[in-house]
Amino acid sequence: MVVGNGLIARAFQGFKNVDQVLIFASGVSNSLEKDPAAYARELSLLKDYSNFEGKFVYFSTLSIFDPALSKSPYVLHKRKMEEVVSSYNNYLVLRLPNLVGRGGNPNTLLNFLHNAILEEREIPVYTNTVRYILDVDDVVSWVEKLLTKGTINVSLNLCGTKGFSVMEILEVLEHASGKKARVKPLDVGEPYFPVCEPVPVSLDCPSPRNYLEKLIFKYFS
């Protein structure tokens, strides 16, 4: 069963008729959201499935480890959701980085950067931060492996590869689009390094840089 209709939900359509697994992929997708009603809707929907008897998969965020975002409404909400889900039977909480796929929210990191380059908008870049990037198709592969192994009642960090600076990401996006980014460097932010699950075979690239390039050219070239 799949709950939701966004990027993650579409990627998990193979689970649509799997009655013993619930992929909860509905909720607040914009990490800058400030409206309490948006967060209340996700909490209410989540509680509607509190009696689900199969495996309950919930997607949280690696941003809970980012010191700069620790007090943001989005991170506080995700922490609350993790607490609720951890009270369910047979749960699996997966903390995800910035996801990349076809379409999806224009506010996601790579969509925002790509569109800013194409539209020649100035991009403020926090030079002291790192961002983790993951293909949504690899999330599906990862979840399939975890469920097959019987991994349950845990919260896991799925980083993919190492973190990248936004400047590294922009460099590859420039190459893919054939256009130069207008960058405004800001000497702010700080890196964070969560302890992550071992990379599954599907993500096995010669180097993190190769993974980043493969991912960006897959969706943005």
C-alpha positions in Angstrom: 0.0 0.0 0.0 1.3 3.5 -0.9 -0.1 6.6 0.8 0.7 9.8 -1.1 1.1 11.1 -4.6 4.5 12.9 -4.7 8.0 12.0 -5.9 8.5 9.2 -3.4 5.0 7.8 -3.7 5.3 7.6 -7.5 8.7 5.8 -7.2 7.1 3.2 -4.9 4.1 2.3 -7.1 5.4 -1.3 -7.2 4.2 -1.5 -3.6 0.7 -0.3 -4.4 -0.9 -3.7 -4.2 1.4 -5.1 -1.4 -1.0 -5.4 1.5 1.6 -6.3 4.1 3.7 -3.2 3.6 2.5 0.5 4.0 4.7 3.1 2.3 3.8 6.4 4.0 4.9 9.0 1.5 2.4 11.7 2.2 3.1 14.8 4.2 4.9 18.1 4.2 7.3 18.2 1.3 8.6 21.8 1.6 11.2 22.0 4.3 10.6 25.8 4.5 6.9 25.3 5.4 5.7 27.5 8.3 2.0 26.9 8.3 1.0 24.7 11.4 -2.0 23.4 9.5 0.2 21.6 7.0 2.0 19.8 9.8 -1.3 19.0 11.6 -2.6 17.4 8.4 0.3 15.0 8.2 0.0 14.1 11.8 -3.7 13.4 11.5 -3.2 11.2 8.4 -0.4 9.3 10.1 -2.6 8.5 13.0 -5.3 7.2 10.7 -2.9 4.2 10.0 -1.8 3.6 13.6 -3.5 0.2 13.6 -1.9 -1.1 10.4 -0.8 -4.6 11.1 2.0 -5.0 8.4 5.3 -3.2 8.0 5.0 0.6 8.2 7.7 2.6 6.3 8.0 6.3 7.2 10.4 8.8 5.6 12.1 11.3 7.8 15.0 13.6 7.0 18.7 13.8 7.6 18.2 17.5 8.4 17.5 16.5 12.0 21.3 16.4 12.3 21.9 19.8 10.8 22.7 22.2 13.6 21.5 25.2 11.5 18.0 23.6 11.2 17.5 22.1 14.7 14.8 24.6 15.6 13.1 24.9 12.3 9.3 23.9 12.2 10.1 21.2 9.6 12.8 19.5 11.7 10.8 19.7 14.9 7.8 18.2 13.1 9.8 15.3 11.7 11.2 14.5 15.1 7.6 14.4 16.4 6.5 12.1 13.5 9.4 9.8 14.3 8.2 9.6 17.9 4.7 8.7 16.8 5.8 6.1 14.2 8.1 4.4 16.8 5.1 3.5 18.8 3.6 1.5 15.9 4.2 -2.3 15.4 6.7 -3.2 12.8 7.8 0.3 11.8 10.8 1.3 9.7 11.9 5.0 9.8 14.3 6.0 7.0 15.9 9.4 7.2 16.6 10.7 3.7 18.8 13.4 2.2 18.0 15.6 -0.7 16.2 13.3 -3.2 16.4 13.6 -7.0 13.9 12.3 -9.5 11.7 13.3 -12.4 9.5 16.2 -11.5 8.7 16.6 -7.9 8.7 19.7 -5.7 10.5 22.7 -7.4 11.8 23.6 -3.9 14.0 20.6 -3.6 17.7 21.4 -3.7 18.7 20.2 -7.1 15.4 21.4 -8.8 15.9 24.8 -7.3 19.6 25.1 -8.3 18.9 23.7 -11.8 16.0 26.2 -12.4 18.0 29.1 -11.0 20.8 28.3 -13.5 18.4 28.1 -16.4 16.7 31.4 -15.4 20.1 33.1 -14.7 19.0 33.9 -11.1 21.6 34.7 -8.5 22.1 31.8 -6.1 23.1 32.4 -2.5 25.5 29.6 -1.5 26.3 28.7 2.1 30.0 27.9 1.6 30.4 26.0 4.9 27.6 23.5 4.5 27.4 20.0 3.0 24.4 18.3 1.3 23.7 14.6 0.8 22.2 13.6 -2.5 20.3 10.4 -3.4 18.4 9.1 -6.4 14.8 8.2 -5.5 15.2 5.0 -7.5 18.0 4.0 -5.2 15.7 4.6 -2.2 13.3 2.1 -3.6 16.1 -0.4 -4.1 17.3 0.2 -0.6 13.9 -0.3 1.0 13.4 -3.5 -0.9 16.7 -4.8 0.5 15.9 -3.8 4.0 12.4 -5.4 3.9 13.8 -8.6 2.4 16.3 -8.8 5.2 13.5 -8.3 7.8 14.9 -5.0 9.1 12.2 -3.7 11.4 11.6 -1.4 14.4 14.6 0.8 13.8 15.4 4.3 12.4 18.1 4.4 9.8 20.1 7.1 8.0 20.3 6.6 4.2 22.9 9.1 3.0 24.0 7.4 -0.2 27.5 8.7 -0.6 29.5 11.5 1.1 28.2 15.0 1.5 28.9 17.5 -1.2 29.3 21.3 -1.0 26.7 23.2 -3.0 29.6 24.5 -5.1 30.4 20.9 -6.1 26.8 20.3 -7.0 26.6 23.5 -9.0 29.7 22.6 -11.0 28.1 19.4 -12.2 24.8 21.1 -12.9 26.6 23.7 -15.0 28.2 21.0 -17.0 24.8 19.2 -17.5 23.0 22.4 -18.5 25.7 24.1 -20.5 25.1 27.3 -18.6 27.1 29.1 -15.9 25.5 29.7 -12.4 25.4 33.2 -10.9 26.7 32.5 -7.4 26.7 34.7 -4.3 29.0 33.0 -1.7 28.0 33.4 1.9 30.5 32.5 4.6 27.9 30.8 6.9 26.6 27.3 7.8 28.4 24.3 9.2 28.7 20.7 8.0 27.1 17.7 9.7 28.1 14.1 9.4 25.4 11.5 10.4 26.3 7.9 10.8 24.8 6.2 7.7 23.9 2.8 6.6 26.4 0.9 4.3 25.8 1.7 0.7 23.9 -1.1 -1.1 25.2 -2.6 -4.3 22.9 -0.5 -6.5 24.8 2.6 -5.4 28.2 1.2 -6.0 30.0 3.8 -8.1 33.8 4.2 -8.5 33.7 7.4 -6.4 31.1 9.7 -4.8 31.8 12.3 -7.6 30.9 9.7 -10.2 27.6 9.0 -8.4 26.8 12.7 -8.3 27.6 13.1 -12.0 25.6 10.0 -13.0 22.6 11.3 -11.0 22.6 14.8 -12.3 23.1 13.8 -16.0 20.3 11.2 -15.5 17.7 13.9 -14.6 19.1 17.3 -15.7 21.1 16.9 -18.9 
